[in-house]
């Protein structure tokens, strides 16, 4: 049996995110999140997305990448907070302001570790062994890649993160099954891949690799300006990375060469996904089914009003 609903929206319309004990699925107009609480029941939260998600601004290349980055931070943080409260008991509720503060601090730490620290180390090595500016920038990029891989590997050893990564795997399998028009049940969905070309992990690696290419073009500069340039260029690198991932995901089935190019992105996802249980797949499927219901109802209403 095939899922006929998947043909009603053009890809890539749907995407997801693992949350605490659940999965959030986002479409063009709505989001739906399914979370399993401490009693074993699946709770559903859904809401309509702001109008900008379906506006002309989301069709503007590079600008849409910056908005998507902000969306991932803002919406993602809010859904993680909500999912933690939905899955926990009344004594374990998390305040939204506290989570926002944690997110800001985490972003600052990430900025220092992934962008400033490699620049500092490369600058020191460049002076120590008399490297040219080009080689110093290349080494900076390699250090950034090593830090990213090491971070993913170490974080993935934490017990709670392993569960989040398993829900991440459930989200990927569900989206892959949906895009293949498969029946959305745990047994069928479990047969699909843990990897997906539009994954946020792929975006992270792409961002790092593109930063290597862009920063390698920079000439010699004082360390202060080198650090400032890394911060200022983050939005530019992020926008280019988003467009690259978007294009690659839409064209991957048309070229053997592109399928080879994307292998490093997919390989990194082995660090950010785990094989989900049948119960986790049930949660992910519940989130997607609710999103499909909302999106298709909206499409029907729009067509009726036009007619």
N, C-alpha and C positions, 0 to 999 in steps of 0.2 A: 504494500500500500504506500502511495506517495503522498507527500504533503503539498497540496495544490496551492495553499496560501502563499507559499514562498515566491510565487511568480508575480504577485501583485505589487511588489515594490522593487525598484531597481537597486541592485547592490552597488556600492556598499552602503546600505541603509541601516543595517543593524550592527551593533557592537556591544561589548559587555565588559564587566569588571567583577572580579571576585571581591566579596566583602566578608564581614565576620559571619561565619556559618551560613553563607548564602552567595547569591549571584545577582547582580544588577544588569539588566538588559536595556539598551537605549535605542530608540528608533528616530524617525524624523520629527515626530510630534509628541511622543510620550516616552516615559521610562517606566519600567516595572522591575521590582526587586522582590525576590523570594528568599526568605530566611527560615531556617528550622530552629524553633525555640527549644527550651530545655525539656518540654514535655514530648517532644518529637513531632509536633505539629508544624506544618509549613504555613508561615504568615506571608501575606502579600501586601506590598506597598506599591502604589502607582501614582503618577502625577503627570500633568501636562507640562511639556517643556516650554520655555519662553519663546515668543514669536521669532526671535532672531535665528533659532535653529533651522527654520524653514524659509528664512528670508534670502534676498539676493546677496547679502553679505557673505553667506556661507558658500556662495559659488565663486567668490573672488579668490583666485590663486594667491597663496602665501598669507593673505589676511585670514583666511579660514583656518590656516594652521595655527596662527597665534591664538585665535579664539578657541580652537580645540584644546590647546595646551592649558589655557585658563580654565576651560570647562572641566578638564581632567582633574585639575587641582581643586576647584571650588565644588563642583558637583560630586566628585569622588570622595572628598573629605566629608561632605554632608551625609552621603549614603553610608560611609563606613561608620560614622557616629550613630546614625539611625539603626543600622543593622546590629551594632553592638547592643543597643538598647532593646531591640526587638528580640534578640536571642538570649539576653540575660534576664535576671530577675529584677525586681524593683529596687533592691539594695545595690545593684551594680550599674545604675544608669550613668551615662557619660554626658557631661555638659558640653553643648556645642561650642561655647567660647573657649573652653579648655582644649578641645580638639583642634580648634582653629589656631590657638597659640602653639600647640605641639607641631602642627603642620608648618607654620611659619619658621619655627626654630629648625625643623627638619630640612626645610628648603635652604636655609642659610648654611647649615652644616654641609648639605649636598653641594652647594655652590663652592664652598671652600675646598671640600675633599676632591670633587670631580673636575673643577676648573682651575682654582687658584693653586692648590698644592702641586699638581703636575707642572704648572708653569714655573713655580718656584724651584722645584727639583731640577727641571730641565735647564733653567737659567744657571743654577749652581754647577751642573755638570758641564754646561757649555763653557763656562769660565775655567773650570778645572782642567778640562782636556782640550780647550781651545777649538770648540766646534763652531761651524758657520751658523748663521741665523737659521738657515733652511734645515740643517740637521738637528739643531736644538728644538725647532718646532715639531719635527717628525718624532723625536724622542719624547717630547711632551705628549703627543698623541698616543704613542705606544704605552706610556705610563698610565694615561687615562683609561685605555682599554683594559690594562691589567687590573687597575683598581675596580673597574666595573665588574669584571668577571669574578674577582676575588670577593667582592661585596655580595654578589648574587649567590655564590657558593656558600659563603659563611652564614648569611641570613637564612638560607634554605635549610640549615641544620636545626633551627629553632623549632620546637614542637608546635607552637601556635601558628607559626608561619607555614609549616608543612601543611596544615589544614587549609590555610588560605590558598596555598599553591595548588592543593588538590581541587578546590573549588574553581581555581583558575583553569585547571585542566578540564573540569566539567563544563565550564563556559565555552572553551574552545571546541570540545567535542560536540556540544549542542549546536553551536553556530555552523560548524562544518557539516553536520548532519542536515541542518536546515537548508544550507546552500546546495546540498546534494539532493534536495527534495525527498529526503528519507522520512520514514515514520518516526515521530518524536516520542519514543518510549525508551526507558533506560537500556534495555537489551540491545536495541538497534543503535542507539547513540553511542554506546560503549565501544562499538567497533571502529569509530572514527578517530582521526588523528588528534594528538594533544597539541599539535602545532598549527598556527594560523598566521598568514603573512601580515595581517593588520594588527598584530599584537603590540601592546605597549612596550614589551621587552624588545621587540624588533625595532621599535622607534628609538629606544634608548641607545641601542648599538649603532643604529644609523646616524643618530645625532653625534655620537662620539667619532665615528668614521668621517663624517662630513666636516666636523670641526678640525680633524687632522688635515684634510685637504685645504680648508680655508685658511687656517692659521699657518700652514706651511708656506703660504704666499706672502706672509708678512715679513718685512725686512727686520733688521736689528733695531731694537728700541730699548730704552731704560726699563728696568724691571717694574717700576710703578705703572708706566703706560702699558706694559705688557699685561699686567694684571687687570687694569681698567678695560683694555680692549677685549679681554676674555668675557668680562661681565656684560659689556655693551653688545657683544656679538651673539649672546645666547638667543635672543629673539630671532635674529636672522638665521642662525644655524637651525633653530627649531622649525621655522617656517619652511626652509628648504627640505629638511628631513621629512616633514609631514607630506609635502608634495611628492617626494620621491617614493615614500611608502605607499601613498595613495595610487600613484601611477603603477608601481611594481605589482601591487595587489590586483589591479585591473588587467594587467597585461601578462601575468605569469603563465597563464594557460596557453599563450600564443607562441612561446619561445622556449626552447631547451636551454638557451644561453641564460635567460632570465631566471629559470628554475635553478640554474647553477649559481647565479649571482646571489640569490636569496638564501642559500644554504647556511651561511654564517648566522644570519638572523634567526633561522629556524633552530639551528643548533643551540643557540643561547637560551632558547625557550625550554630546553631540557633542565635548566637550572631554576626556572620560575614556574614550572608546572609539575604536578604529580598525578599519578593515576587515581581518578576519583572512585569512590564507592558508588553502588547503585543508588543509595540514599542521596548522595550529593548530586547525581545526575537527575534524580527526581526534582530536586530543588531548582536546578538550572533550567530544566524543561518547563517547570511551572512558571518561572519568570518569563521565558520566551513566549509561552502560550498566552500569558496575560498580555504581553506587549503586542502580539499578533492580533489579539482580540480588539485591543484599543485602537491600533493603527488601521485595521480594516474597517472597523465601525466608523472611524473618522473619514476614511476614504469613501465609504458608502454614503455618509451624510453629505459630504462635499459634492458628490456626483448628483445626489438627489436635489440639492439646492440649485445646482447649475441647470439641471433639467427643468 
